[in-house]
Amino acid sequence: MPPTGTLIPVDAPFSAGQEAWLAGFLAGVAAAGRRGTAAADAPAATVDVLFGTQTGNAGFLAEAAVAGARARGLGGSATALDDTTPERLAAMSHLLVVVSTYGEGEMPDNAGLFWEALQSGTAPRLEGLRYAVLGLGDRGYDDFCQAAKLIDTRLEQLGATRLHDRVDCDVDFEDPAAGWTTAVLERIAAETGASPAAPAGGPAPAPRPPRTPATWNKRTPYRSRLAVNRLLSGPAGAKEIRHYEFDLGDSGITYEAGDALAVVPLNDDALVGALLTHLGASGDEEADGRPLADILRTDREIRTPSKDLIADLVERAPSSGLASVVAHGDRSDLDSWLWGRDVLDLLRDAGSAAPGLAELLPLLRPLQARQYSISSSPLAHPDRVHLTVASVRYGTPHRTYAGVASTYLADRVGEDTSAGIYLQPNASFGVPADDDAPMIMIGPGTGIAPFRGFLHERAARGASGRNWLFFGDRHRATDFVYEDELTRLRESGVLTELDLAFSRDQTEKVYVQTRMRERSRELYGWLEDGAHLYVCGDASRMAKDVEAALLDVIAEQRGRGGDDAAEYLANLRRAKRYVRDVY
């Protein structure tokens, strides 16, 4: 989850509609009651639900599907994709796959090993398997729901029979996900003759309530007071990194170290005004009974152009700069041309051919919440959530630009005023349950956020496990955030090892992966001692470079080559000892 304010599009947050849907399924389970005899206990069929997720929501949907199956007299279980194998699929009768797409069309972290095995030439034939696939994604990306498409196609290639057409869900996925789940389960129940058994033996145990009240979600966020807004980076630095603290008040929100907090931003009034001026509108015009200025400020994404808008402008203005780039058919060229440009830039590029305000609105995507890794522990700060956020600001000779949520927090939510928030749990990214287990954390820049929370958690628990942090940025003088705090943790013994890499402080650039290679022997020794290794930060370069360095370290220390190192790392993943929170 991005501490810098980047929207995670591939696994959208649980919303009010989905919470209600899940509650309905769980209520159905309770209503079904306990079965009276062993014969009655036997389900008509078992539905295996496999999920792949980066932030946890595909897992929630999988659990809801299992609850729905049981309510219909079917057996069911939910399992992460990486916790099964293609060979096990051959023994299944009914399979549901719920999978999000991560990055540029990639499998989420807990599905990569499964996909490697499924696409191999040794994968078994699956003629006896009936299946259906649900994808979570964002239509704003070219590889929309690519992970789901790949798995769906591969299962068909292996001879499995599709129960239901794949459904690819956009960021507002509640209704299509509910419809897919109901349709698939009803079909399985009808084909197998399953039906809910009459209650017997007393009521079923009450479902476990969610950690966070369903009241607070992307549709009804909690209005939280911003108690602290503090600059962490040096005033002379190129970066602006800030520390925020939100007061949880009477929200009932309970979080864990490793979770994320979603912030519901508002667009900058200056950008809204500039857009309205360009369109020749006052903003007082109404749509659905609301002023258009208010809709642009609160409901529409006007910073990042949508694919629909791009396509529309290319058709309207075939001689524009945008149309010229699109005509070349090179995706990387288009990405480079679009980088930094917003909706206003594209409208200006289209000139007089650009759409008017009424035509523009349907082409703008809904304004999404931004998720940030929480940088505190509830054991140390039960009443507040801390965030560590880099403010996004840049400019050209003609305009200045600002990140939607990062500058909303920095500039427009003053201390003691409020912003809409809700919790995004991340069950796969947390402090080891074993207080004796060593912990290695790699988090340059704002990637340090969750690890500050991890260290506070271990200090509060009195954990005896060793803790090693790799941190870096450009310049020590301006970018060493939380320096005093880390120094105290080092002196107190909570932080056993601290390796720093400030890339621009010497002629030759030094990164966290440089420090990893320098300490190859010790790093491998910690892994052999059972250490859990965590990575947080940029997915496009840093996370890949860190994984390459990790493979080099393992190969060097084991002396058995690259294939052995890859299998060693895969085993760490299977054991949940190598986990990432990257974006």
N, C-alpha and C positions, 0 to 999 in steps of 0.2 A: 504494500500500500504506500502511496507516494507521499513522503514527508514534504515534498516540494509543491504539492498542490495539483499535480497532474491527475486528471480524471482517470480512474480505472474503468474502462468500458466493458470489460469482458465478463464480469460476474457481479451484476448490479445488486444493491442492498435489498434485504428483505423489507417489504413494504406492508402497509395496512391490509391490502387485499390478500397478500400471500399469508400474512399472519392469521387472518380469519380463515383462509382455506386450510392451513395446517391445523388450526384449532378444530375445524370441522372434522377433519380426518381423525384426529385424536379422540374427539368425542364419539365418533363412530366406533373406534376400537373399544372405548369404555362401554358403549351401549351393547356391543356384541357379547360382553361378559365372558366368564370363564366357561370352558367346555366341561360337560359333566362326566364323560367317560373317555377312556383311551381311544376308542373307536371314533368318538365324536371329535377328538382332538386332531385327527389326521386331516390335513387340508386337501382340497381337491387337486391343487397344484401348487408348486412353489414358484414365486416370482423373485428372481435374483436382480437386485437393482445395483448397478455399478455407477460410481460417480467420479468425475475428475473436476477439481476445483482449485482456484488460486486463493480465494478468500473465504470459502466456506459455504456459499449459497447453494451450489449444486448439491452439496451434502445435505442441506436442509430439505431441498426438494426431493432428494432420494429417500430421506427418512419419512417425509410425508407420503410418498408413493407406497412405501412399505406399510405404513399405518392404514392407507386406503385399501391395500391388498388384504390385510388381515381383517378389516371391517367387512370385507366381502367373502370371508371364509377361505381365503387363499393364504398360503404360507408366504413368508417374505423375509428378506434380509438386505441390508445396505452395506456395501463394501467399496472402499477406494479402488480405483482401477489398478493401481500399482500393487495392491494386495492380493491380486489374483493373477492367473496365467491363462493363455489361450487353451491350454490342455484342460483346465477346469471348465471352460465354456462348453466343451464337448459333452460334459455330464449334466449340463443344465437343460431345462425344457423351455423356460420362458425368461427372457432377459430384457431388462430396461436399462438404457444407458443415458445418464444425464451428465453433460460435459460442457464446461465453459471453454472459451478460446482465450489464450494468453498471448500478449505481444502481437507480433505480425503473423498470425495464423498458426501459432504453436500450441502444442499440448500443454495444459497446466502441469505444475511440478509433480503432482501425484498421479499423473497418467502417462508420463514419458516412457517409463520402462515397459509398461503394458503395450504401448503402441509399437515400440521397437520389436517386441516379440510377436505381436499380431501381424505385422507387415513382413515378417521374415518368411523365407521359403519353407521353414519347418513347421509353420502353424498348422494345426490339424483341420480337417474338413469338419464342417458344422451343419450337416444336413438335418440333424434332429433338433436344431435350435430355432425358436421363434423369437423375434426381437423387435424392439422399437427404440428410436434415439430421439432425445430432446437436446437441443443446443441452446446455449446462452451466449449472447454476443452483443455487438454494437454495429448497426448498419453504416455508421460513419467510417468504418474501416473496410478496406478492400477485401480482406480475408474474413469476412463476416461468418462466424460460426464454422470456421474451417475445420476445427478439431472434430466437431460432430459430423460434418460431411465426410471426413476421411474414415472415421470409424464405421459410419453407416455403409459406405461403399465397400469397405474391406470385409465386413461381416457378410454382405451379399455375395462378394467374390468367393468366400469360403463355403458357400452353399446354404447359409442360414436363410430363413424365410421371414420377410418383413411382416410384422403384425399390423403396423400402422405407418403411414407416411411420416418421415422425419418432420419435426416442427423446429424452426429456427427462430428463437425469441430475441427481440430487440431489448433495449435497456428496461422498458416497461413490460416485463415478461409475465406478470401475474396471471392475466386472463388466458393467454395462449398456453401457459404451462398447466394451468388447472384443467383446461379443456382437453389437452393431450393426455394427461394423467387419467382423467375420468374415462375418456374414450377407450384407452388401452386396457385399463383394468376391467371395465364393463365387458369388453370383448373377451378377455381371458376368462372371466367368470362365466360368461354365457357358453363359451366353447367347452369348458371343463365341468359345467354343471354345479359350480360352487355357489353357495348361499350362506349368509350369516347364520350361525347356530344360535339356538335359543339360549338366553342367559341361564347359567346354572352354577351352583356352588358359591353364590354371593357375588357382589360387585367386583369388577376389575379394579386394580389399583389406579388411582387418579394419575393422569399424565403429569410428568414433571413440568413445572412451569418454565417458560423461557427465562434466561438470565435478565433480560431487559424487558420492561413492560412494552406490550405491542403498541401502546399509545404513542410512543416516540419512534417515528420512522420518517421516510423521505416525504410523505404526504402531510404528516403532522409532527414536525420536529419540535424538540423541547427548546424553548426560548431561554438560553443560558446566559448569565451575566459573565462578561469577559472581565475577570478580576486582575489579570496581569498581561501586559503587552510590553516586552522588554527586548531591546536590541542586544543580540549576543555577539555579533561580528563587530570588528573594529570600524569606526566611522570612515577611515580612509580606504577600506577594502573595496574590492570590486563587487563583492556579494553583500546582500542584506539578509541576514539570518536572524529570526526573532523567536523568542520564547513566549508562549501563550499559556494562560491558565484559565480554564472555564469552571465556573462554580456549578456543581451538580444540584445544589439546592434541594428542592423537594421532588426531584425528577424520579427517584427510585432507580436510577441507572446504576448498575454495578458492572465494573469492567475488570479485565485481567491484563497484566503486562503482556504485550504482544498484540492486543486488539487494536482496532483503528477507530477513529472518530470521524464521522461525516459532518461536514460543514455545508449548510445550504446558503450559497452566496447570493448577492444581488449584483447586477451589472452596474458599472460606473455610470452615474448620471451624465457625466461629460460625454461618454461614448454614445449613450442613448440620444443625447441632444444632437451630437454631430450626425448621427445616422438619420434622425428625423429632419434635420436641416437639409441634408443632401436629398432626401426624398420629397422635400417641399411640404412637409406635414408639420402640424403644430403639436401633435401628440394627444390633443383633446378628442380626436376622432375615436369612435368606439367600435369595439368588436366584442360580441357576446356580452354586451352591457358593461364593458370595462374600457377605460381610456387606453389607447394604443401605447402611450408612453409607459404606463404601468405594466402592460403585458411585456414590452421589450425589457423593462428593468427587472422583472421578477420571473418571467416564464420562458424566455427564448435565449438560445445560445447565439450571441452576436459576435463572439470573439473568434470562434473556429467555424469556418464555412462548412456547411453540410455537403455531402455528395449530391443531393438533390439540387441544391443551389448551384453547384459547379456545373452540373449537366444542363440546367436551365440556362445559365449564362452563356455556355458554349453554343447552345442552339440560337439564342437571341443575338449574340454578338460574335459571329464567326471570324471577324477580323481582329478581335481583341487579343491582348497578350496571353490571356488564359487559354483561349481557343487555339492559339498557335502552339503552345506547349502541349496541350492535350492531343493535338493532331499528330505530334511526333510519336505518340504511343509509348513513351518511356516513363515508367512509373517513378523512377528515382528523380528524373528531371522535373516531373510535376510536383513531387514532394518538396524538392528544393525551391521551386518557384513559389509554392504556397507557404513555405516556412515563414512565420512571422506576420503574414498577411491576415487581415480579418475581413468580416463581411463588408465593411465600408470600403476597404481597398478594392475588393472584387466588383462592387457596384460602380466605383469610379472607373475601373478598368473597362467596364462594359459601356460606359458613356450613356448616350441617350437611349440605347437599347435595353438598359437595365429595367427590371420590373418595378412597378409602383409598390407602395406599402401593402395594399390589400393582396397583391400577388406574391409579395415577398414572405409574408407571415407563414403560409403553409410550407415554405421551403426551409424554414429555420427549425432546427431540432430543439426539443425541450432543454431548458437549462438544468444541468445535472449537479447534484451535490459532489463535492470534492472530498476524498478520503485521505486522512493523514495518520501515519503511525503514531500511536500514543507513546509519549516519552516519560511516563510516570508509572508508578506501581500503586495499586489500591491499598497495599499494606502501609505505604508511607504517606499516601495522599488519598484517603478514601472519599473525600468530599470534593475533590477537584480532578480534572483531567488536564494534563500538560501536553502541549504540542511544540514541535520544533520545525519551523517553516521558513523556507527561502522565498523571499519576495521576488516575483518575476517582473523585471522591468528592463526595457531596452528601447532603442529608438533608431530612427533614420533621420536624414536631414529635413524630412518633411513632417514626420509625426513621431510621437512617443507612444509606447504600448505598455500595457500592464496585465499581469495575470489576473484572471477573474477573482478567484477566491483568495489568493495570497495577498493581493493588495486590498481586497475587501477587508480582510482582517487587519492589515497593517495601517490602513488609512481611514477606513470608514466605520469600523466598529471600535469606538473609543472604550477606554477602561470604564467599567461600571455601566456600560450599555450592553445590549444582548444580541445574540445571533442564534439562528436555528441550528441545532445539532441533533445527532442520534448516533447510537453505538453500532459499529460493524464488528462483531466478534470474529476472531481468527483462531479457531481451535487448533490449527496445525502449527502455529508459531508462538511458542511460549517457553518459559523457563523449565528446565528438566524437573520432573516430579521428584527425582532422586537428588536430594540436597548434597550428596557426596560426588555427584557426577561432575567432571570438568566441563567447562563451557568456553568455546572459542567464538568470538563475535567479530565480524568483518563489516564495518560500516563507515565508509568515507562520507564526508559532507553531512547532509541531513540524514544520511543513513544511520547515523549514531542514535537517532531518536528512540527506537525500541530498546536499544541496549542500555541506554540510561535507565529506562524502566526496569530492565532485567537486573541491573546491578543494585538498584534500590530494593528490588524484590528479594534478592539474595541476602542483602544486608539485613533487611527486616526479619527474614526467616532464620537468620543466624546460620546460613548454609555453609558447610565446610568445603564444598567443591571449589576447585581453583577456577579463576576467571581470567581470560586473556582477550584483550581488545586490540584490534587493528583499526586505526583511525587516520585519516588524512584529508588534506584539502590543498589549496594552492599555496597560501602563505601562513606561517605560524603566527606572525604578528597580528594578523587581522582575522584569520579564519579558524583559530583553535577554540571552538565553542566549548563551553563547560570546562575550560582548562582548570580553574580552581577546584571545581567539584571532582574532577577526575584525579587531580593531585591528592586530594583528601582521601578518596577511595583507595588510591594506591598506597598511601601512607598507613591507612588503617588495616590494610591486608585484604580488603574485599576484592580489589583489582590486583590480581597476582602479577600479570604482565601487561604492559602497555607499549605497543609499537606504533610509532608515528611516521607518516610519510607526507611531507609538504612538497609538492611537485615542483614549485617554481622558486624554491629557496636556494637552489644550486644550479650549476650549468646543466647537468644531466638530470632529466626528470625522474623523480622517484615516486612510485605509487604503492598502494597497500600490497599489491601482488609482488612488488619488488621485495618488500619486507618478508613476505611469506617465504619466498625462495631463499632469502638470507638465513632464515631460521628453520630450514627444511627439517633437520633432524629433530628439533624440539617439537615442531608442529606435528610430525608423524607420531612422535612418542605420545603426545596428548591423545591423538586419535586411538592409538593402541591401548591407552588407559581408559577408553570409553567416553572420550569427550563428545559432546554435541556441538556441531558446527553450524553457525548461522551467518547468513549474508543478507544485507539490506542495502538497497540503493538502486542505481541505474541499471536497467536490464540490457540496454542496447550494447553497452561496451563493458562497463565495470564488472558486472556479474559474469559475463563470458570470460573476461580476462582473469578474474579470480578463479573460476573453475578450471581454466587452462593451467594456471599456476598450481592449483591443488592437485591436478592430475600429474604435473611434473614432479611435485614433491613426493607423491605416493610412488611414482615409478622410480624415482631416484633412490628412495629409501628401501624399497622392496627389491629393486634390481631384477624385476621380472617382465619388464616391457609395458607398452601402452595398454594392451588388452587386459592385462591383469589389473592395472591401475583403474581402468574404467569399471571393471567388475567390482573392485574394492569400493569405489565410490558409489556404485549402484547398490551395494549391500548397505552402505551408510544410509542411503535414501530409503531403502526398504525398512530399516530399523528406526526411521524417523530421526536419525542423528545428523542428517545434512538437510537443512530446510532453508528456504529463501523467502524473503519478502521484497520482491523486486518489481520494477514498474518501467 
